[in-house]
């Protein structure tokens, strides 16, 4: 199968006042907004009733060496006291790492309110100015009541269940 070019057009930008260092520290309660470009405002019709939204974004600030590797160590655990030699090398599909074959992010945010083409949300983990590729309303069908995680995840996760 021949890969065709994939062209994605940003629909808006993430906006907030947090520093990049604060975002890296995982402030999951960060309030900010999804600023949707005017030509995409009609796509927001009906979004007001959702409590949560999935936001797909483009990691526009990755270093070149962060795009493409298939295996990494979960380095954010270094901030939690782990030593590099204690961390397993894992496939990036098993991690919530920005290092990926394609620099695409997925975030679940709580929708607080809509102000025209601005969506005020909490739970952002993107840098200010990050391009937004798509938004999808969270539906009950996305919920998994029965799930499992690998042993490494259970062993390394913090009290909130995050690596």
Backbone as JSON Lines, residues from 0, in Angstrom:
{"i":0,"aa":"X","n":[0.84,-1.18,0.0],"ca":[0.0,0.0,0.0],"c":[0.89,1.25,0.0]}
{"i":1,"aa":"X","n":[0.6,2.18,-0.87],"ca":[1.36,3.41,-0.98],"c":[0.72,4.47,-0.08]}
{"i":2,"aa":"X","n":[1.53,5.09,0.75],"ca":[1.03,6.15,1.63],"c":[0.79,7.42,0.83]}
{"i":3,"aa":"X","n":[-0.39,7.96,0.97],"ca":[-0.73,9.22,0.32],"c":[-0.38,10.37,1.26]}
{"i":4,"aa":"X","n":[-0.11,11.53,0.72],"ca":[0.15,12.67,1.61],"c":[-1.08,12.96,2.46]}
{"i":5,"aa":"X","n":[-0.85,13.26,3.7],"ca":[-1.92,13.63,4.62],"c":[-1.77,15.1,4.93]}
{"i":6,"aa":"X","n":[-2.81,15.86,4.69],"ca":[-2.78,17.29,4.94],"c":[-3.82,17.6,6.01]}
{"i":7,"aa":"X","n":[-3.38,18.2,7.1],"ca":[-4.28,18.58,8.18],"c":[-4.28,20.09,8.3]}
{"i":8,"aa":"X","n":[-5.46,20.65,8.52],"ca":[-5.59,22.09,8.66],"c":[-6.01,22.41,10.08]}
{"i":9,"aa":"X","n":[-5.23,23.2,10.82],"ca":[-5.64,23.55,12.18],"c":[-6.99,24.26,12.17]}
{"i":10,"aa":"X","n":[-7.79,23.97,13.19],"ca":[-9.1,24.61,13.33],"c":[-9.09,25.7,14.38]}
{"i":11,"aa":"X","n":[-8.0,25.81,15.1],"ca":[-7.89,26.82,16.16],"c":[-6.6,26.66,16.93]}
{"i":12,"aa":"X","n":[-6.52,27.39,18.05],"ca":[-5.32,27.38,18.89],"c":[-5.7,27.26,20.35]}
{"i":13,"aa":"X","n":[-4.84,26.62,21.12],"ca":[-4.98,26.56,22.57],"c":[-4.5,27.9,23.13]}
{"i":14,"aa":"X","n":[-5.25,28.43,24.1],"ca":[-4.88,29.71,24.72],"c":[-4.97,29.59,26.24]}
{"i":15,"aa":"X","n":[-3.91,30.0,26.94],"ca":[-3.89,30.08,28.4],"c":[-2.67,30.88,28.82]}
{"i":16,"aa":"X","n":[-2.53,31.11,30.11],"ca":[-1.43,31.93,30.61],"c":[-0.33,31.11,31.29]}
{"i":17,"aa":"X","n":[-0.43,29.8,31.28],"ca":[0.58,28.96,31.94],"c":[1.88,28.95,31.15]}
{"i":18,"aa":"X","n":[2.97,28.8,31.85],"ca":[4.27,28.69,31.21],"c":[4.46,27.26,30.69]}
{"i":19,"aa":"X","n":[5.43,27.09,29.83],"ca":[5.74,25.74,29.33],"c":[6.2,24.85,30.48]}
{"i":20,"aa":"X","n":[6.92,25.42,31.45],"ca":[7.37,24.64,32.61],"c":[6.16,24.14,33.41]}
{"i":21,"aa":"X","n":[5.15,24.99,33.59],"ca":[3.95,24.58,34.33],"c":[3.22,23.45,33.6]}
{"i":22,"aa":"X","n":[3.17,23.52,32.29],"ca":[2.51,22.48,31.51],"c":[3.28,21.17,31.67]}
{"i":23,"aa":"X","n":[4.57,21.23,31.63],"ca":[5.4,20.02,31.79],"c":[5.23,19.4,33.18]}
{"i":24,"aa":"X","n":[4.86,20.21,34.16],"ca":[4.65,19.71,35.53],"c":[3.28,19.07,35.7]}
{"i":25,"aa":"X","n":[2.5,19.02,34.63],"ca":[1.21,18.34,34.63],"c":[0.17,19.0,35.54]}
{"i":26,"aa":"X","n":[-0.12,20.24,35.29],"ca":[-1.21,20.91,36.0],"c":[-2.52,20.56,35.29]}
{"i":27,"aa":"X","n":[-3.12,19.46,35.69],"ca":[-4.3,18.95,35.01],"c":[-5.54,19.81,35.24]}
{"i":28,"aa":"X","n":[-5.48,20.74,36.19],"ca":[-6.63,21.6,36.43],"c":[-6.5,22.95,35.72]}
{"i":29,"aa":"X","n":[-5.56,23.04,34.8],"ca":[-5.32,24.3,34.1],"c":[-6.55,24.73,33.31]}
{"i":30,"aa":"X","n":[-6.97,25.96,33.55],"ca":[-8.09,26.53,32.79],"c":[-7.53,27.35,31.64]}
{"i":31,"aa":"X","n":[-8.17,27.23,30.52],"ca":[-7.77,27.98,29.35],"c":[-8.89,27.94,28.33]}
{"i":32,"aa":"X","n":[-8.54,28.22,27.1],"ca":[-9.58,28.21,26.08],"c":[-9.09,27.59,24.79]}
{"i":33,"aa":"X","n":[-10.05,27.08,24.07],"ca":[-9.83,26.6,22.72],"c":[-10.38,27.69,21.81]}
{"i":34,"aa":"X","n":[-9.5,28.42,21.18],"ca":[-9.9,29.51,20.3],"c":[-10.07,28.94,18.89]}
{"i":35,"aa":"X","n":[-11.3,28.86,18.45],"ca":[-11.6,28.28,17.15],"c":[-11.59,29.38,16.09]}
{"i":36,"aa":"X","n":[-10.97,29.11,14.97],"ca":[-10.91,30.1,13.89],"c":[-12.31,30.38,13.37]}
{"i":37,"aa":"X","n":[-12.57,31.63,12.94],"ca":[-13.93,32.03,12.52],"c":[-14.57,31.11,11.49]}
{"i":38,"aa":"X","n":[-13.81,30.61,10.52],"ca":[-14.42,29.78,9.48],"c":[-14.92,28.44,10.0]}
{"i":39,"aa":"X","n":[-14.49,28.05,11.22],"ca":[-14.94,26.78,11.8],"c":[-15.99,26.96,12.89]}
{"i":40,"aa":"X","n":[-16.41,28.2,13.15],"ca":[-17.4,28.44,14.22],"c":[-18.7,27.66,14.0]}
{"i":41,"aa":"X","n":[-19.21,27.51,12.77],"ca":[-20.45,26.73,12.61],"c":[-20.3,25.28,13.09]}
{"i":42,"aa":"X","n":[-19.1,24.75,13.12],"ca":[-18.88,23.37,13.58],"c":[-19.09,23.23,15.08]}
{"i":43,"aa":"X","n":[-19.19,24.35,15.8],"ca":[-19.41,24.31,17.25],"c":[-20.88,24.18,17.62]}
{"i":44,"aa":"X","n":[-21.79,24.31,16.67],"ca":[-23.22,24.19,16.98],"c":[-23.51,22.84,17.63]}
{"i":45,"aa":"X","n":[-24.14,22.87,18.8],"ca":[-24.5,21.66,19.51],"c":[-23.47,21.2,20.53]}
{"i":46,"aa":"X","n":[-22.33,21.86,20.6],"ca":[-21.27,21.41,21.51],"c":[-21.54,21.83,22.96]}
{"i":47,"aa":"X","n":[-22.4,22.82,23.16],"ca":[-22.64,23.39,24.48],"c":[-23.07,22.38,25.54]}
{"i":48,"aa":"X","n":[-23.78,21.34,25.17],"ca":[-24.29,20.39,26.15],"c":[-23.3,19.35,26.63]}
{"i":49,"aa":"X","n":[-22.13,19.26,26.03],"ca":[-21.14,18.27,26.44],"c":[-20.4,18.73,27.69]}
{"i":50,"aa":"X","n":[-20.16,17.81,28.6],"ca":[-19.37,18.14,29.8],"c":[-17.88,18.03,29.51]}
{"i":51,"aa":"X","n":[-17.51,17.14,28.6],"ca":[-16.1,16.89,28.28],"c":[-15.91,16.82,26.77]}
{"i":52,"aa":"X","n":[-14.7,17.18,26.36],"ca":[-14.33,17.15,24.94],"c":[-12.98,16.49,24.77]}
{"i":53,"aa":"X","n":[-12.82,15.73,23.72],"ca":[-11.5,15.27,23.3],"c":[-10.93,16.34,22.38]}
{"i":54,"aa":"X","n":[-9.69,16.7,22.61],"ca":[-9.01,17.69,21.78],"c":[-7.81,17.0,21.13]}
{"i":55,"aa":"X","n":[-7.78,17.02,19.8],"ca":[-6.63,16.51,19.06],"c":[-5.79,17.71,18.67]}
{"i":56,"aa":"X","n":[-4.51,17.66,18.98],"ca":[-3.64,18.79,18.73],"c":[-2.38,18.35,17.99]}
{"i":57,"aa":"X","n":[-1.67,19.32,17.49],"ca":[-0.41,19.08,16.77],"c":[0.75,19.57,17.64]}
{"i":58,"aa":"X","n":[1.66,18.67,17.98],"ca":[2.82,19.03,18.8],"c":[3.81,19.82,17.95]}
{"i":59,"aa":"X","n":[3.6,21.11,17.86],"ca":[4.4,21.95,16.98],"c":[5.75,22.35,17.56]}
{"i":60,"aa":"X","n":[6.03,21.99,18.82],"ca":[7.29,22.42,19.44],"c":[8.23,21.26,19.77]}
{"i":61,"aa":"X","n":[7.96,20.11,19.21],"ca":[8.86,18.98,19.45],"c":[10.19,19.2,18.75]}
{"i":62,"aa":"X","n":[11.24,18.72,19.4],"ca":[12.55,18.74,18.76],"c":[12.56,17.65,17.69]}
{"i":63,"aa":"X","n":[13.34,17.8,16.62],"ca":[13.34,16.79,15.55],"c":[13.57,15.36,16.04]}
{"i":64,"aa":"X","n":[14.43,15.19,17.06],"ca":[14.71,13.85,17.55],"c":[13.53,13.24,18.31]}
{"i":65,"aa":"X","n":[12.51,14.04,18.63],"ca":[11.33,13.52,19.32],"c":[10.28,12.97,18.36]}
{"i":66,"aa":"X","n":[10.45,13.19,17.08],"ca":[9.48,12.71,16.1],"c":[10.07,11.48,15.42]}
{"i":67,"aa":"X","n":[9.44,10.35,15.61],"ca":[9.88,9.14,14.96],"c":[10.3,7.99,15.85]}
{"i":68,"aa":"X","n":[10.98,8.24,17.01],"ca":[11.39,7.1,17.83],"c":[10.19,6.25,18.23]}
{"i":69,"aa":"X","n":[10.4,4.96,18.23],"ca":[9.32,4.03,18.57],"c":[9.37,3.55,20.01]}
{"i":70,"aa":"X","n":[10.52,3.75,20.67],"ca":[10.65,3.34,22.06],"c":[11.36,4.44,22.84]}
{"i":71,"aa":"X","n":[10.86,4.68,24.06],"ca":[11.45,5.67,24.96],"c":[11.28,5.2,26.41]}
{"i":72,"aa":"X","n":[11.95,5.87,27.3],"ca":[11.73,5.68,28.73],"c":[10.72,6.74,29.18]}
{"i":73,"aa":"X","n":[9.8,6.41,30.08],"ca":[8.83,7.41,30.56],"c":[9.54,8.44,31.45]}
{"i":74,"aa":"X","n":[10.18,9.4,30.81],"ca":[11.08,10.34,31.49],"c":[10.39,11.26,32.49]}
{"i":75,"aa":"X","n":[9.1,11.47,32.36],"ca":[8.44,12.34,33.34],"c":[8.5,11.74,34.73]}
{"i":76,"aa":"X","n":[8.78,10.45,34.82],"ca":[8.9,9.8,36.13],"c":[10.18,10.2,36.86]}
{"i":77,"aa":"X","n":[11.14,10.77,36.13],"ca":[12.35,11.26,36.79],"c":[12.0,12.34,37.81]}
{"i":78,"aa":"X","n":[10.99,13.15,37.51],"ca":[10.54,14.21,38.43],"c":[9.89,13.63,39.68]}
{"i":79,"aa":"X","n":[9.52,12.37,39.63],"ca":[8.87,11.72,40.77],"c":[9.86,10.88,41.57]}
{"i":80,"aa":"X","n":[11.17,11.04,41.27],"ca":[12.19,10.39,42.07],"c":[12.79,9.12,41.5]}
{"i":81,"aa":"X","n":[12.29,8.65,40.36],"ca":[12.88,7.46,39.75],"c":[14.23,7.82,39.13]}
{"i":82,"aa":"X","n":[15.12,6.85,39.09],"ca":[16.41,7.02,38.42],"c":[16.28,6.46,37.0]}
{"i":83,"aa":"X","n":[17.05,7.0,36.04],"ca":[16.93,6.53,34.65],"c":[17.04,5.01,34.51]}
{"i":84,"aa":"X","n":[17.93,4.4,35.28],"ca":[18.11,2.95,35.17],"c":[16.93,2.16,35.72]}
{"i":85,"aa":"X","n":[16.05,2.82,36.49],"ca":[14.86,2.15,37.03],"c":[13.69,2.15,36.04]}
{"i":86,"aa":"X","n":[13.82,2.97,35.0],"ca":[12.71,3.12,34.05],"c":[12.82,2.11,32.91]}
{"i":87,"aa":"X","n":[11.71,1.47,32.58],"ca":[11.74,0.54,31.46],"c":[11.72,1.29,30.13]}
{"i":88,"aa":"X","n":[12.27,0.69,29.1],"ca":[12.13,1.22,27.75],"c":[10.86,0.6,27.17]}
{"i":89,"aa":"X","n":[9.97,1.47,26.72],"ca":[8.65,1.03,26.28],"c":[8.33,1.59,24.9]}
{"i":90,"aa":"X","n":[7.42,0.95,24.21],"ca":[6.93,1.48,22.95],"c":[6.1,2.72,23.2]}
{"i":91,"aa":"X","n":[6.21,3.71,22.33],"ca":[5.51,4.98,22.54],"c":[3.99,4.83,22.52]}
{"i":92,"aa":"X","n":[3.49,3.77,21.88],"ca":[2.04,3.57,21.88],"c":[1.53,3.13,23.25]}
{"i":93,"aa":"X","n":[2.44,2.7,24.13],"ca":[2.08,2.3,25.49],"c":[2.18,3.47,26.47]}
{"i":94,"aa":"X","n":[2.59,4.63,25.98],"ca":[2.82,5.79,26.84],"c":[2.06,7.01,26.35]}
{"i":95,"aa":"X","n":[1.9,7.95,27.26],"ca":[1.34,9.25,26.93],"c":[2.51,10.22,26.75]}
{"i":96,"aa":"X","n":[3.41,9.86,25.88],"ca":[4.62,10.64,25.62],"c":[4.41,11.5,24.39]}
{"i":97,"aa":"X","n":[4.99,12.72,24.39],"ca":[4.9,13.52,23.16],"c":[5.76,12.95,22.03]}
{"i":98,"aa":"X","n":[6.74,12.13,22.37],"ca":[7.58,11.49,21.36],"c":[6.74,10.43,20.66]}
{"i":99,"aa":"X","n":[6.53,10.6,19.35],"ca":[5.64,9.73,18.6],"c":[6.05,9.7,17.14]}
{"i":100,"aa":"X","n":[5.6,8.7,16.38],"ca":[5.87,8.72,14.94],"c":[5.21,9.92,14.26]}
{"i":101,"aa":"X","n":[4.02,10.3,14.74],"ca":[3.31,11.49,14.25],"c":[3.04,12.39,15.45]}
{"i":102,"aa":"X","n":[3.38,13.66,15.38],"ca":[3.26,14.54,16.54],"c":[1.83,15.01,16.8]}
{"i":103,"aa":"X","n":[0.96,14.05,17.15],"ca":[-0.44,14.34,17.39],"c":[-0.75,14.07,18.86]}
{"i":104,"aa":"X","n":[-1.41,15.01,19.53],"ca":[-1.78,14.86,20.93],"c":[-3.26,14.64,21.09]}
{"i":105,"aa":"X","n":[-3.63,13.98,22.18],"ca":[-5.02,13.74,22.54],"c":[-5.2,14.13,24.0]}
{"i":106,"aa":"X","n":[-6.15,15.01,24.27],"ca":[-6.41,15.48,25.63],"c":[-7.91,15.45,25.88]}
{"i":107,"aa":"X","n":[-8.29,15.01,27.06],"ca":[-9.69,15.07,27.49],"c":[-9.81,16.27,28.42]}
{"i":108,"aa":"X","n":[-10.68,17.22,28.06],"ca":[-10.87,18.43,28.86],"c":[-12.33,18.53,29.3]}
{"i":109,"aa":"X","n":[-12.56,19.3,30.37],"ca":[-13.93,19.59,30.82],"c":[-14.34,20.91,30.2]}
{"i":110,"aa":"X","n":[-15.48,20.91,29.55],"ca":[-16.02,22.14,28.96],"c":[-16.77,22.91,30.03]}
{"i":111,"aa":"X","n":[-16.31,24.11,30.34],"ca":[-16.97,24.95,31.33],"c":[-18.07,25.79,30.7]}
{"i":112,"aa":"X","n":[-17.75,26.36,29.55],"ca":[-18.74,27.18,28.84],"c":[-18.21,27.53,27.45]}
{"i":113,"aa":"X","n":[-19.15,27.97,26.64],"ca":[-18.82,28.45,25.3],"c":[-19.07,29.95,25.26]}
{"i":114,"aa":"X","n":[-18.14,30.67,24.69],"ca":[-18.29,32.11,24.47],"c":[-18.03,32.37,22.99]}
{"i":115,"aa":"X","n":[-19.08,32.25,22.19],"ca":[-18.93,32.4,20.75],"c":[-18.07,31.29,20.19]}
{"i":116,"aa":"X","n":[-16.92,31.64,19.63],"ca":[-16.04,30.63,19.07],"c":[-14.9,30.26,20.03]}
{"i":117,"aa":"X","n":[-15.06,30.65,21.28],"ca":[-14.09,30.29,22.32],"c":[-14.73,29.29,23.28]}
{"i":118,"aa":"X","n":[-14.04,28.17,23.51],"ca":[-14.49,27.16,24.45],"c":[-13.61,27.25,25.69]}
{"i":119,"aa":"X","n":[-14.2,27.58,26.82],"ca":[-13.46,27.7,28.07],"c":[-13.46,26.31,28.71]}
{"i":120,"aa":"X","n":[-12.25,25.8,28.99],"ca":[-12.1,24.42,29.43],"c":[-11.11,24.32,30.59]}
{"i":121,"aa":"X","n":[-11.14,23.19,31.3],"ca":[-10.09,22.85,32.26],"c":[-9.5,21.51,31.85]}
{"i":122,"aa":"X","n":[-8.27,21.29,32.28],"ca":[-7.61,20.03,31.98],"c":[-6.66,20.09,30.81]}
{"i":123,"aa":"X","n":[-6.34,21.28,30.35],"ca":[-5.43,21.41,29.21],"c":[-4.02,20.95,29.58]}
{"i":124,"aa":"X","n":[-3.37,20.29,28.66],"ca":[-1.97,19.9,28.87],"c":[-1.14,20.25,27.63]}
{"i":125,"aa":"X","n":[-1.58,21.26,26.9],"ca":[-0.89,21.73,25.69],"c":[-0.31,23.11,25.97]}
{"i":126,"aa":"X","n":[0.77,23.44,25.26],"ca":[1.36,24.76,25.38],"c":[0.43,25.81,24.78]}
{"i":127,"aa":"X","n":[0.55,27.04,25.27],"ca":[-0.2,28.15,24.69],"c":[0.19,28.28,23.22]}
{"i":128,"aa":"X","n":[-0.79,28.4,22.35],"ca":[-0.54,28.53,20.92],"c":[-0.5,27.21,20.17]}
{"i":129,"aa":"X","n":[-0.67,26.08,20.86],"ca":[-0.66,24.78,20.19],"c":[-1.81,24.71,19.18]}
{"i":130,"aa":"X","n":[-1.54,24.3,17.96],"ca":[-2.61,24.16,16.97],"c":[-3.57,23.02,17.32]}
{"i":131,"aa":"X","n":[-4.86,23.3,17.19],"ca":[-5.91,22.3,17.41],"c":[-6.29,21.71,16.07]}
{"i":132,"aa":"X","n":[-6.29,20.38,15.97],"ca":[-6.65,19.7,14.73],"c":[-8.11,19.3,14.68]}
{"i":133,"aa":"X","n":[-8.68,18.95,15.84],"ca":[-10.08,18.49,15.86],"c":[-10.58,18.48,17.3]}
{"i":134,"aa":"X","n":[-11.88,18.46,17.44],"ca":[-12.55,18.38,18.74],"c":[-13.68,17.38,18.58]}
{"i":135,"aa":"X","n":[-13.84,16.53,19.58],"ca":[-14.95,15.57,19.58],"c":[-15.59,15.57,20.96]}
{"i":136,"aa":"X","n":[-16.91,15.62,20.99],"ca":[-17.62,15.56,22.25],"c":[-17.52,14.18,22.87]}
{"i":137,"aa":"X","n":[-17.33,14.14,24.19],"ca":[-17.24,12.86,24.91],"c":[-18.64,12.28,25.05]}
{"i":138,"aa":"X","n":[-18.76,11.0,24.71],"ca":[-20.04,10.29,24.8],"c":[-19.87,9.07,25.7]}
{"i":139,"aa":"X","n":[-20.95,8.61,26.32],"ca":[-20.87,7.42,27.19],"c":[-20.31,6.19,26.47]}
{"i":140,"aa":"X","n":[-20.49,6.1,25.18],"ca":[-19.99,4.94,24.44],"c":[-18.46,4.84,24.48]}
{"i":141,"aa":"X","n":[-17.77,5.94,24.8],"ca":[-16.32,5.92,24.87],"c":[-15.81,5.33,26.18]}
{"i":142,"aa":"X","n":[-16.67,5.2,27.15],"ca":[-16.26,4.73,28.47],"c":[-16.02,3.23,28.47]}
{"i":143,"aa":"X","n":[-14.96,2.84,29.15],"ca":[-14.66,1.42,29.32],"c":[-14.81,1.1,30.81]}
{"i":144,"aa":"X","n":[-15.85,0.36,31.16],"ca":[-16.06,0.01,32.56],"c":[-15.11,-1.08,33.01]}
{"i":145,"aa":"X","n":[-14.76,-1.95,32.11],"ca":[-13.81,-3.01,32.42],"c":[-12.57,-2.79,31.56]}
{"i":146,"aa":"X","n":[-11.45,-2.65,32.22],"ca":[-10.21,-2.41,31.5],"c":[-9.05,-2.97,32.31]}
{"i":147,"aa":"X","n":[-7.9,-3.07,31.69],"ca":[-6.69,-3.49,32.38],"c":[-5.54,-2.64,31.88]}
{"i":148,"aa":"X","n":[-4.51,-2.57,32.68],"ca":[-3.28,-1.87,32.29],"c":[-2.12,-2.81,32.54]}
{"i":149,"aa":"X","n":[-1.02,-2.64,31.81],"ca":[0.15,-3.51,32.01],"c":[0.73,-3.36,33.41]}
{"i":150,"aa":"X","n":[1.46,-4.37,33.85],"ca":[2.08,-4.35,35.17],"c":[2.98,-3.13,35.37]}
{"i":151,"aa":"X","n":[3.74,-2.73,34.33],"ca":[4.64,-1.59,34.49],"c":[3.86,-0.34,34.86]}
{"i":152,"aa":"X","n":[2.68,-0.19,34.3],"ca":[1.86,1.0,34.57],"c":[1.43,1.03,36.03]}
{"i":153,"aa":"X","n":[0.93,-0.09,36.52],"ca":[0.5,-0.18,37.91],"c":[1.67,0.08,38.85]}
{"i":154,"aa":"X","n":[2.82,-0.42,38.53],"ca":[4.01,-0.28,39.37],"c":[4.53,1.16,39.4]}
{"i":155,"aa":"X","n":[4.46,1.86,38.29],"ca":[5.07,3.18,38.18],"c":[4.13,4.37,38.33]}
{"i":156,"aa":"X","n":[2.82,4.14,38.28],"ca":[1.88,5.26,38.26],"c":[1.84,5.98,39.62]}
{"i":157,"aa":"X","n":[1.4,7.23,39.59],"ca":[1.26,8.0,40.81],"c":[-0.12,7.77,41.43]}
{"i":158,"aa":"X","n":[-0.39,8.5,42.49],"ca":[-1.65,8.31,43.22],"c":[-2.89,8.65,42.38]}
{"i":159,"aa":"X","n":[-2.73,9.42,41.31],"ca":[-3.85,9.77,40.44],"c":[-3.98,8.82,39.26]}
{"i":160,"aa":"X","n":[-3.09,7.84,39.17],"ca":[-3.14,6.89,38.07],"c":[-2.4,7.31,36.83]}
{"i":161,"aa":"X","n":[-1.57,8.35,36.93],"ca":[-0.81,8.85,35.78],"c":[0.63,8.39,35.85]}
{"i":162,"aa":"X","n":[1.2,8.11,34.69],"ca":[2.64,7.85,34.61],"c":[3.37,9.16,34.55]}
